[in-house]
């Protein structure tokens, strides 16, 4: 339980730092992201955070996630703040994130159990 709390704490700190680093200086108002998009981005960021790579590599990967989903860090941060202010929403979002990560882990486990599914040799 303590390890989970530490991981969450470090994730939130790194997410905050990434958000500040990537955010633009524009003063336009940012809309809150839809739940599905936010959970997908958050799940990807959590995976990146736990890759065991250097900080600058995590920042680059996080930037790629924002570009992939066509969002900016300010919109992500605004959405994160919105959910953080309401514990029920936050728990709902993290449950969805946990489920998304579990699906990705199950997919990787299936691939590692069946490597022939990945490598296909041409038939003669």
C-alpha angles and dihedrals in degrees: 000000000000091000090053091051091049091049091050091047093051091044092054092047093049091044090052092049092047090049092052092045095049100035118110125232094238118127097213118129115256124217122224114258121245115260096250094050093045093050092048092050093044091050091051092048091050090052090050091049091057098046094099094235131132121282096250090053090052090051092052092048091047090052089051090053091054091048092046091054093040094236133122126232092246091062090046091049092047090052092046090052091049093054094041090059092059116052094198092056092043092053090047092051094046091049089055091046091050090050092049092050091048090052090052091048091049089050091052091047091052091050093048090050092050108035090163087070088066101039113056119178118209114255116239 
